[in-house]
Amino acid sequence: MKVSVPKDFGNTAKKPVLPLVPEPIKSIKKEDLTTVNLHSDPADHDSTQVKFSFKGLDGDHETPCKILEWRRNVERALTGLDLATGPTQCNIAKQFM
């Protein structure tokens, strides 16, 4: 049996779509962050509030990892703000872009 190896085997010039090693965290300016006050219990508006800050999307040149991280942060914010309906969630997500 003959084993064939692809021509690009071992080619490290191509950057992977999602790297296995996380990228180093860069310092972010305070004005580049989006801040939201979240409730510890979203159903109870008298519960303890916590400030949650995260970086918004900065154009169409973001890496897939950054987009996934942003999406996870938006979901946390929507849960903490107790926003359950689609139109409301959509409007808030647009503000975070």
N, C-alpha and C positions, 0 to 999 in steps of 0.2 A: 504494500500500500504506500502510495506517495503522499507526503504531507506538503501542502502548499501554504506559503506564508504571504499575507497581503503585502503589497509594496510599501504601505505606510506603517508597517509594524515597527515599533520602536521610535517612531517619529515624535519627538517631544516638542516640535515647533508649534503644533496646534494647541491652543489653550482649551481645556475642557469646559463644557457648558457650566457645570456645577463642580467647582474644585473640591477635592476631598479634604484639603487643609483649609480651615477658616481663614479669611483675610484678616490682617491685623486691624484693630479698631483705631480709627483716626479721631483726633479731637474735633469736636463739632462746636461751632459757635452757638451761643444761646439764641440768637435771632433766627437760626436755621431750624429750630425745634418747634414742634407743635405741642402745646400743653393743654391737657384736659383734666378737669376735676372729676374723679370717679368715686362712686359710692362703694363701700366695702360690701354692702348688700344692695344690689341694684333695685330690688323691689321695695326697699325701705328708704325713702328720701331723707329720713332723719339719721341714717347711719353715718359712720365716720367717712369723711371724704379724703381721698388721696390724690395728689397731683401726679399725673402720668405724662411724661414728655417723650417724644420720639421724633425722628427725622422724617420729614415728608419726602415724596418723590421729587426728583429734581430734573425732570425732562425725560426724554426717551432713551437715554444712554445708560440707564441703570442696569446692573447685572441681575441675572435671575435670582441670586441669593438675596440681594437688596429688595427686590420686588416681593419675594416671599416673606421676608422679615417685616416689610411695611404692611403687607396684608394681615399678618398675625397681630401686629400692633393695632391696626384698625379694628379687628375683631375684638380685641381686649377692650378698646375704648367703647365700642358699641355695646358690649355686655355691661360695662361699668356705668354707662349712661342710661341703661335700661331702654334701649331703642330696639323695638321688636318688629316694626313694620318696614316693609321693603322701601317705600318712597322716602321715609325718614332716614333710613340707613344710607340710601343712595346720596341724599343731599349732604349728609355729614361726611361721607367718604370723598365726595367732590371737594369739600373744604380742606381735606387733608392732603390733597394732591398738590 
